[in-house]
Protein backbone atom coordinates (compact mmCIF):
# COMPACT_ATOMS: atom_id res chain seq x y z
CA UNK A 1 0.00 0.00 0.00
CA UNK A 2 1.41 3.35 -1.03
CA UNK A 3 1.07 6.40 1.19
CA UNK A 4 -1.05 9.22 -0.15
CA UNK A 5 0.80 12.52 -0.03
CA UNK A 6 -0.79 15.84 -0.76
CA UNK A 7 0.86 18.56 -2.78
CA UNK A 8 2.86 21.20 -0.91
CA UNK A 9 0.26 23.79 -1.96
CA UNK A 10 -2.51 21.74 -0.34
CA UNK A 11 -0.46 21.48 2.86
CA UNK A 12 0.08 25.26 2.76
CA UNK A 13 -3.67 25.88 2.56
CA UNK A 14 -4.37 23.40 5.36
CA UNK A 15 -1.61 24.99 7.45
CA UNK A 16 -3.09 28.47 6.96
CA UNK A 17 -6.51 27.19 8.07
CA UNK A 18 -4.98 25.40 11.07
CA UNK A 19 -3.03 28.51 12.12
CA UNK A 20 -6.18 30.63 11.92
CA UNK A 21 -8.20 28.06 13.85
CA UNK A 22 -5.52 27.80 16.54
CA UNK A 23 -5.40 31.58 16.87
CA UNK A 24 -9.20 31.72 17.13
CA UNK A 25 -9.22 29.11 19.91
CA UNK A 26 -6.42 30.99 21.68
CA UNK A 27 -8.17 34.36 21.81
CA UNK A 28 -11.81 33.45 22.40
CA UNK A 29 -13.39 33.56 25.82
CA UNK A 30 -15.12 30.19 25.65
CA UNK A 31 -13.58 27.14 27.24
CA UNK A 32 -13.21 24.00 25.18
CA UNK A 33 -13.28 20.36 26.22
CA UNK A 34 -9.74 19.29 26.98
CA UNK A 35 -9.45 15.51 27.07
CA UNK A 36 -6.15 14.73 28.75
CA UNK A 37 -5.76 18.30 29.95
CA UNK A 38 -4.72 21.68 28.63
CA UNK A 39 -1.07 20.77 28.04
CA UNK A 40 -2.05 17.72 25.99
CA UNK A 41 -4.23 19.95 23.84
CA UNK A 42 -1.34 22.38 23.31
CA UNK A 43 1.08 19.59 22.37
CA UNK A 44 -1.44 17.98 20.03
CA UNK A 45 -2.22 21.26 18.26
CA UNK A 46 1.45 22.00 17.66
CA UNK A 47 2.12 18.40 16.63
CA UNK A 48 -0.47 18.84 13.87
CA UNK A 49 0.84 22.31 12.96
CA UNK A 50 4.36 20.86 12.70
CA UNK A 51 3.31 18.06 10.37
CA UNK A 52 1.38 20.49 8.18
CA UNK A 53 4.37 22.85 8.14
CA UNK A 54 6.69 20.02 7.13
CA UNK A 55 4.25 18.92 4.42
CA UNK A 56 4.15 22.47 3.10
CA UNK A 57 7.94 22.85 2.77
CA UNK A 58 9.46 19.36 3.36
CA UNK A 59 12.92 20.49 4.43
CA UNK A 60 14.74 22.93 6.63
CA UNK A 61 13.29 21.81 9.95
CA UNK A 62 15.11 24.40 12.07
CA UNK A 63 13.44 27.48 10.47
CA UNK A 64 10.09 25.70 10.69
CA UNK A 65 10.69 24.96 14.37
CA UNK A 66 11.69 28.57 15.03
CA UNK A 67 8.60 29.84 13.23
CA UNK A 68 6.32 27.59 15.27
CA UNK A 69 8.13 28.62 18.47
CA UNK A 70 7.53 32.27 17.59
CA UNK A 71 3.87 31.57 16.78
CA UNK A 72 3.38 29.83 20.13
CA UNK A 73 5.11 32.70 21.94
CA UNK A 74 2.93 35.22 20.09
CA UNK A 75 -0.20 33.39 21.19
CA UNK A 76 0.95 33.50 24.82
CA UNK A 77 1.85 37.19 24.47
CA UNK A 78 -1.60 38.03 23.12
CA UNK A 79 -3.22 36.02 25.92
CA UNK A 80 -1.20 38.05 28.44
CA UNK A 81 -3.25 41.10 27.42
CA UNK A 82 -6.65 39.38 27.39
CA UNK A 83 -8.39 39.65 30.77
CA UNK A 84 -10.26 36.37 30.28
CA UNK A 85 -7.19 34.30 29.23
CA UNK A 86 -3.98 33.31 30.99
CA UNK A 87 -0.52 33.36 29.43
CA UNK A 88 1.76 30.55 30.52
CA UNK A 89 5.34 29.56 29.84
CA UNK A 90 4.21 25.98 30.48
CA UNK A 91 1.71 26.23 27.62
CA UNK A 92 4.51 27.35 25.31
CA UNK A 93 6.68 24.46 26.56
CA UNK A 94 3.82 22.05 25.78
CA UNK A 95 3.66 23.57 22.29
CA UNK A 96 7.37 22.87 21.84
CA UNK A 97 6.94 19.28 23.04
CA UNK A 98 4.39 18.79 20.25
CA UNK A 99 6.85 20.23 17.72
CA UNK A 100 9.68 18.06 19.05
CA UNK A 101 7.62 14.87 18.82
CA UNK A 102 6.43 15.68 15.30
CA UNK A 103 9.87 16.55 13.95
CA UNK A 104 11.44 13.53 15.68
CA UNK A 105 8.89 11.40 13.87
CA UNK A 106 9.69 13.19 10.60
CA UNK A 107 13.42 12.52 11.05
CA UNK A 108 12.81 8.83 11.78
CA UNK A 109 10.54 8.40 8.75
CA UNK A 110 12.98 10.27 6.47
CA UNK A 111 15.79 7.89 7.50
CA UNK A 112 13.61 4.78 7.29
CA UNK A 113 14.73 2.39 4.52
CA UNK A 114 12.26 2.27 1.67
Legacy VTK file of the C-alpha trace (Angstrom):
# vtk DataFile Version 3.0
C-alpha trace
ASCII
DATASET POLYDATA
POINTS 114 float
0.000 0.000 0.000
1.413 3.353 -1.027
1.068 6.401 1.195
-1.053 9.217 -0.151
0.796 12.524 -0.031
-0.790 15.837 -0.757
0.861 18.563 -2.784
2.864 21.203 -0.908
0.265 23.793 -1.960
-2.511 21.745 -0.343
-0.464 21.484 2.859
0.078 25.259 2.763
-3.667 25.877 2.559
-4.374 23.398 5.358
-1.613 24.993 7.448
-3.092 28.465 6.965
-6.506 27.193 8.069
-4.984 25.397 11.071
-3.035 28.510 12.119
-6.177 30.634 11.917
-8.196 28.056 13.848
-5.517 27.798 16.535
-5.405 31.584 16.865
-9.199 31.722 17.130
-9.224 29.112 19.914
-6.419 30.990 21.681
-8.174 34.360 21.814
-11.813 33.447 22.401
-13.390 33.558 25.824
-15.119 30.189 25.655
-13.577 27.144 27.242
-13.207 24.000 25.178
-13.279 20.360 26.216
-9.742 19.285 26.977
-9.451 15.508 27.074
-6.151 14.732 28.747
-5.758 18.305 29.945
-4.722 21.680 28.633
-1.069 20.771 28.040
-2.047 17.719 25.986
-4.230 19.949 23.844
-1.336 22.375 23.306
1.084 19.594 22.371
-1.442 17.984 20.025
-2.225 21.258 18.263
1.452 22.004 17.662
2.116 18.398 16.629
-0.470 18.842 13.867
0.836 22.308 12.955
4.357 20.857 12.704
3.312 18.059 10.373
1.380 20.488 8.180
4.374 22.855 8.139
6.686 20.019 7.134
4.248 18.918 4.420
4.148 22.472 3.097
7.940 22.853 2.770
9.456 19.364 3.360
12.915 20.490 4.425
14.740 22.934 6.634
13.287 21.812 9.948
15.106 24.400 12.071
13.440 27.476 10.474
10.085 25.695 10.687
10.692 24.960 14.370
11.692 28.572 15.034
8.598 29.842 13.235
6.324 27.589 15.267
8.130 28.623 18.472
7.533 32.271 17.589
3.874 31.568 16.776
3.382 29.826 20.133
5.113 32.696 21.938
2.934 35.221 20.085
-0.203 33.387 21.192
0.946 33.504 24.817
1.851 37.187 24.474
-1.602 38.025 23.115
-3.219 36.018 25.925
-1.201 38.045 28.440
-3.254 41.101 27.421
-6.649 39.377 27.391
-8.390 39.655 30.769
-10.256 36.371 30.277
-7.188 34.303 29.232
-3.979 33.309 30.987
-0.524 33.361 29.434
1.756 30.553 30.522
5.342 29.560 29.845
4.207 25.981 30.485
1.714 26.230 27.616
4.513 27.350 25.313
6.677 24.460 26.556
3.825 22.050 25.780
3.657 23.575 22.286
7.368 22.870 21.836
6.942 19.283 23.045
4.393 18.786 20.249
6.848 20.230 17.718
9.681 18.059 19.049
7.618 14.873 18.822
6.426 15.681 15.301
9.870 16.545 13.954
11.435 13.535 15.683
8.894 11.398 13.868
9.686 13.185 10.595
13.416 12.519 11.046
12.814 8.833 11.778
10.543 8.404 8.754
12.981 10.270 6.474
15.786 7.888 7.500
13.615 4.778 7.295
14.728 2.388 4.523
12.265 2.275 1.673
LINES 1 115
114 0 1 2 3 4 5 6 7 8 9 10 11 12 13 14 15 16 17 18 19 20 21 22 23 24 25 26 27 28 29 30 31 32 33 34 35 36 37 38 39 40 41 42 43 44 45 46 47 48 49 50 51 52 53 54 55 56 57 58 59 60 61 62 63 64 65 66 67 68 69 70 71 72 73 74 75 76 77 78 79 80 81 82 83 84 85 86 87 88 89 90 91 92 93 94 95 96 97 98 99 100 101 102 103 104 105 106 107 108 109 110 111 112 113
